């Protein structure tokens, strides 16, 4: 008779911080927002569940960074997962430049070991073109800061140290119709990384010592001032004035992936 595989309890316990023990949308639903609210250096957290009467998206970080509703996107739900559906033709969320969004990655009140920036969320592209902003603070005309961008050829996380240059971590394009967890991480002078689900993609270039203090607006679904629109869905978007560890990024992915049908 076939022998059952014994369970290595020590190994299971050791991996439990990175791989949750239940793949169930209802289980992920109960912990998704609390996980987002515990991210170090959290500056904004927009699950796309709480919205203003005019369509503005509420910030669940406690910082009160309401995102302005532009165009005619619709809020929807897939199973238990809330999201905003952007049509690629004028739909986006935005917030004007302010000090809390001008993350340089060298903030003195953040401990040196975790200084940096992390930005991301869950995204699902309906179509892909020459270039679309998923989330970032970026204007091509020498006001570049940080941006996650998707094209029909590549997916990238980009930072700028001067407002004109750009250091990019890039991988292949997203597959349309599928949900992806995307996170961009900047460690001053050390790392510019793009995380696609749990895969870490580092830059081949030299990271700057700090991110440029850009006057661009924060935009979800566009970049460069109401242009370069994203045709797709966005959910659980976040921005942190700290560099999350790869383990923290993977935990956030595993804690929330069941909401989006990702195994």
C-alpha positions in Angstrom: 0.0 0.0 0.0 1.2 3.6 -0.7 2.8 5.3 2.3 1.5 8.7 3.4 4.0 11.5 3.4 4.9 12.4 7.1 4.4 16.0 8.1 7.5 17.9 9.1 6.0 20.0 11.8 9.2 22.1 12.4 9.5 22.9 8.7 5.8 23.8 8.5 6.1 26.2 11.5 9.3 27.7 10.0 7.6 28.5 6.7 4.4 29.8 8.2 5.6 33.4 8.3 5.9 33.3 4.5 3.2 30.9 3.4 -0.2 31.1 5.1 -1.7 27.7 5.9 -5.1 28.3 4.3 -5.8 29.3 0.7 -9.3 30.7 1.1 -10.8 34.0 -0.1 -12.8 34.4 3.1 -9.7 33.9 5.2 -7.7 36.4 3.2 -10.6 38.9 3.3 -10.4 39.0 7.1 -6.7 40.0 7.2 -6.0 41.9 4.0 -6.6 45.4 5.4 -5.0 44.8 8.7 -1.9 43.4 6.9 -1.8 46.6 4.8 -2.2 48.9 7.8 0.8 47.2 9.5 3.3 48.1 6.7 6.2 50.1 8.1 6.3 53.7 7.1 2.8 53.6 5.6 1.9 56.8 3.8 -1.2 55.7 2.0 -3.4 52.5 1.7 -6.3 52.4 -0.8 -8.1 49.0 -0.8 -10.7 50.5 -3.2 -13.4 49.3 -0.8 -14.2 52.6 1.0 -15.2 55.4 -1.3 -16.6 59.0 -1.1 -20.1 59.9 -2.4 -18.4 61.4 -5.5 -16.2 58.4 -6.2 -13.0 59.6 -4.4 -11.1 56.7 -2.8 -10.5 56.8 0.9 -7.1 56.2 2.4 -7.2 53.5 5.1 -3.7 54.3 6.4 -4.9 56.9 8.9 -3.1 59.7 7.0 -6.3 60.9 5.3 -4.9 60.9 1.8 -8.2 60.8 -0.2 -7.6 60.1 -3.9 -9.6 62.2 -6.4 -11.8 60.4 -8.8 -11.2 61.3 -12.5 -13.1 60.1 -15.6 -15.8 57.6 -15.1 -14.2 54.4 -13.6 -16.4 52.0 -11.7 -15.8 50.3 -8.4 -16.6 46.6 -8.4 -15.9 43.4 -6.6 -14.6 40.0 -7.8 -15.8 37.5 -5.2 -14.6 39.3 -2.0 -11.9 41.4 -3.6 -12.8 45.2 -4.1 -11.3 47.0 -7.1 -11.5 50.0 -9.3 -12.0 49.3 -13.0 -10.2 51.8 -15.3 -11.0 52.0 -19.0 -7.7 53.4 -20.3 -9.4 56.5 -21.6 -9.3 59.2 -19.0 -9.9 57.1 -15.8 -7.5 57.5 -12.9 -7.2 58.4 -9.3 -4.9 61.2 -8.2 -3.6 63.4 -5.3 -1.8 66.6 -5.7 1.9 66.9 -4.6 2.4 67.2 -0.9 5.2 66.6 1.6 3.8 63.2 2.7 4.1 61.9 -0.9 7.6 63.3 -1.5 9.4 60.2 -0.2 13.2 60.5 -0.8 14.1 57.2 1.0 16.5 59.0 3.3 14.0 60.2 6.0 15.9 60.6 9.2 13.0 59.4 11.4 13.1 56.0 9.7 15.7 53.7 11.1 18.7 53.4 8.8 18.2 49.7 8.3 14.7 50.2 6.6 15.1 53.6 4.9 13.8 53.6 1.4 10.4 53.4 -0.4 7.9 50.6 -1.3 4.9 51.1 -3.5 2.5 48.6 -5.1 -0.8 46.8 -5.2 -2.8 44.2 -7.1 -3.3 44.9 -10.8 -5.1 43.2 -13.7 -4.6 44.5 -17.2 -7.5 44.3 -19.8 -5.2 45.6 -22.6 -1.6 46.8 -22.8 -0.2 49.5 -25.0 2.9 51.6 -25.3 3.0 52.5 -21.6 0.6 52.9 -18.7 1.1 54.2 -15.2 -0.1 51.7 -12.5 0.9 53.7 -9.5 3.5 56.4 -9.0 4.5 60.0 -8.7 6.0 60.8 -12.1 6.0 63.4 -14.8 8.3 62.7 -17.8 9.3 66.4 -18.1 12.1 66.3 -15.5 9.7 65.7 -12.5 10.3 62.0 -12.2 10.2 60.3 -8.8 8.9 56.7 -8.6 6.6 54.7 -10.9 5.3 51.2 -11.6 4.6 51.0 -15.3 3.2 48.4 -17.7 3.6 48.2 -21.5 2.9 45.5 -24.0 6.6 44.6 -23.9 7.6 45.0 -20.2 6.6 45.6 -16.6 8.9 48.0 -14.7 9.6 49.8 -11.5 11.4 53.1 -12.1 13.0 55.7 -9.8 14.8 58.9 -10.5 17.5 60.6 -8.6 17.6 63.9 -10.5 14.1 64.2 -12.0 15.4 63.6 -15.4 17.3 60.3 -15.2 15.7 56.9 -14.5 16.9 53.6 -12.9 14.7 50.7 -13.9 14.0 47.2 -12.7 12.2 45.5 -15.6 10.7 42.1 -16.6 8.4 40.8 -19.2 4.8 42.0 -19.9 1.8 41.1 -17.8 -0.6 38.6 -19.2 -3.9 40.3 -19.7 -6.9 39.1 -17.7 -4.8 37.8 -14.8 -4.2 39.4 -11.4 -0.7 40.2 -10.3 0.8 41.5 -7.1 3.3 44.2 -8.0 5.7 46.0 -5.6 8.5 48.4 -6.3 11.2 48.7 -3.6 14.0 51.3 -3.3 16.9 51.1 -0.9 19.1 54.2 -1.1 22.3 53.5 -3.1 21.7 49.8 -2.9 18.6 48.4 -4.6 15.8 49.2 -7.1 13.7 46.0 -7.2 10.4 45.0 -8.8 8.5 42.2 -7.2 6.0 40.3 -9.5 4.1 38.1 -7.1 7.1 36.6 -5.2 9.7 37.0 -8.0 12.3 39.7 -7.3 13.6 41.5 -10.3 16.6 43.8 -9.5 17.9 46.6 -11.6 21.1 46.3 -13.6 21.9 50.0 -13.0 23.3 51.9 -10.0 20.5 53.1 -7.7 20.6 56.8 -6.7 21.4 57.9 -3.1 17.9 59.4 -2.8 14.7 59.8 -4.9 14.1 63.2 -6.5 11.6 65.5 -4.8 9.1 65.7 -7.6 6.2 68.1 -7.8 4.2 65.5 -9.8 0.8 64.3 -8.5 0.5 60.7 -7.1 -1.6 58.8 -9.7 -3.1 55.4 -9.9 -4.0 54.4 -13.4 -2.0 57.1 -15.2 1.3 59.0 -15.1 2.6 62.4 -16.4 -0.4 64.4 -15.4 -3.5 62.6 -16.7 -1.9 60.7 -19.5 -0.6 57.2 -20.2 -3.7 55.6 -18.9 -4.0 52.1 -17.6 -6.8 49.9 -19.0 -7.4 47.4 -16.2 -8.2 46.9 -12.5 -6.4 48.1 -9.3 -6.9 47.0 -5.7 -5.1 47.1 -2.3 -2.7 49.9 -3.4 -0.2 51.1 -0.9 2.7 53.5 -0.5 5.4 53.3 2.2 8.3 55.6 3.3 10.3 52.5 4.1 11.9 49.7 2.2 10.0 46.5 3.1 12.1 43.4 3.3 11.5 40.7 0.6 10.0 38.5 3.3 7.5 41.2 4.2 6.5 41.7 0.6 6.1 37.9 0.2 3.9 37.7 3.3 1.7 40.5 2.0 1.3 38.6 -1.3 0.5 35.3 0.4 -1.9 36.9 2.9 -4.0 38.4 0.1 -3.5 36.2 -3.0 -6.6 34.0 -2.4 -8.8 37.1 -2.8 -7.7 37.3 -6.5 -7.8 33.6 -7.2 -4.0 33.3 -7.3 -2.5 30.1 -6.0 
